[in-house]
Amino acid sequence: LFKHSLSICRALLSDLVSEKERPLVMGHFNAASSVGFILGPVVGGYLTEHEGGFYLSSFVCAGIFILNA
């Protein structure tokens, strides 16, 4: 259900942006998407080190999934 949100966003950007600006916008979108893969483990590790951190990181992930719906 949530897996195809990136594909939908790319299709939407492709429709909304002119053909001349499309490479720049897609590059920014892909860069922003990649930041999550880079910072996610760092932030998750930081949250897990704290008291009750596993539960905190689980609730943060659940909140993000709910917002994504």
C-alpha positions in Angstrom: 0.0 0.0 0.0 2.7 2.5 0.9 5.4 1.2 -1.4 4.2 3.0 -4.5 4.0 6.5 -3.0 7.4 7.4 -4.5 6.2 6.3 -8.0 3.1 8.4 -7.6 5.1 11.4 -6.5 7.4 11.1 -9.5 4.5 10.8 -11.9 2.9 13.9 -10.3 6.1 15.9 -10.5 6.5 14.8 -14.1 3.0 16.1 -14.9 3.3 19.4 -13.0 6.7 20.5 -14.1 7.7 21.7 -17.6 9.9 19.4 -19.6 12.8 21.9 -19.4 12.8 21.9 -15.5 12.0 18.2 -15.1 15.7 17.0 -14.7 16.4 19.5 -12.0 13.2 18.8 -10.1 13.6 15.0 -10.4 17.2 15.4 -9.2 16.1 17.3 -6.1 13.4 14.8 -5.4 15.8 11.9 -5.7 18.4 13.6 -3.5 15.7 14.3 -0.8 14.6 10.7 -1.0 18.1 9.5 -0.5 18.7 11.6 2.5 16.2 9.4 4.4 18.3 6.3 3.7 21.4 8.1 4.9 20.0 9.8 8.0 17.5 7.1 9.0 20.0 4.6 10.6 21.8 7.5 12.4 18.6 8.9 13.9 17.3 5.4 14.7 20.6 4.5 16.5 20.5 7.8 18.4 16.9 7.2 19.5 17.6 3.6 20.5 20.5 4.5 22.8 18.2 6.4 25.2 16.1 4.8 27.9 13.1 3.2 26.3 14.6 4.1 23.0 13.4 1.1 21.1 9.8 2.0 22.0 10.4 5.6 21.1 11.8 4.7 17.7 8.9 2.3 17.1 6.4 5.0 17.9 8.2 7.5 15.7 8.1 5.0 12.8 4.4 4.2 13.4 3.7 7.9 13.4 5.5 8.4 10.1 3.6 5.5 8.6 0.2 6.9 9.8 1.1 10.3 8.3 2.0 8.6 5.0 -1.5 7.0 4.8 
